[in-house]
Amino acid sequence: MYRWRITIHIAPHSTGNGQEADRKAAGAEDGDRYFYVDAQNFDEAAKMAHCYSEGVKSHPMVWEAPIMGVHRYDP
């Protein structure tokens, strides 16, 4: 079992209130979210990354949430 770091970029919907306000409303002040998962291999970790991405996209203020990286994490 390995530890994996998943990076998802959060792109908010534009409300016309400015980029900072839109990001805050979407919960993405810095634009990226990091998730850590335990998986046997890359394929398992990638499946979990897809699930996290779909979950993030379910937020009503999120326009897109592409997976930017799935990396083995060795602190």
C-alpha positions, 0 to 999 in steps of 0.5 A, spaced: 500 500 500 502 506 498 500 513 499 498 518 493 497 525 493 491 527 488 491 535 485 485 537 483 484 544 480 478 548 482 475 553 477 469 557 479 463 559 475 464 567 474 458 571 478 461 578 476 463 579 483 470 578 481 475 572 481 477 572 489 469 572 491 468 567 486 474 562 488 472 564 495 464 562 494 467 555 490 472 554 496 478 554 492 482 561 494 488 558 492 485 554 486 488 547 487 486 542 492 490 536 495 487 530 497 491 524 500 489 516 499 492 510 500 492 505 494 496 499 491 497 502 485 496 508 480 490 505 477 487 505 484 489 512 485 487 514 479 480 512 480 479 515 487 482 522 483 476 521 479 471 520 484 474 526 488 474 530 482 466 528 481 465 530 488 468 537 487 464 538 481 458 537 485 459 544 488 454 549 485 459 554 484 464 550 481 465 550 473 470 545 472 475 540 477 480 537 472 485 532 475 492 536 475 496 530 478 496 523 481 503 522 485 506 517 489 507 521 496 513 519 500 514 525 506 
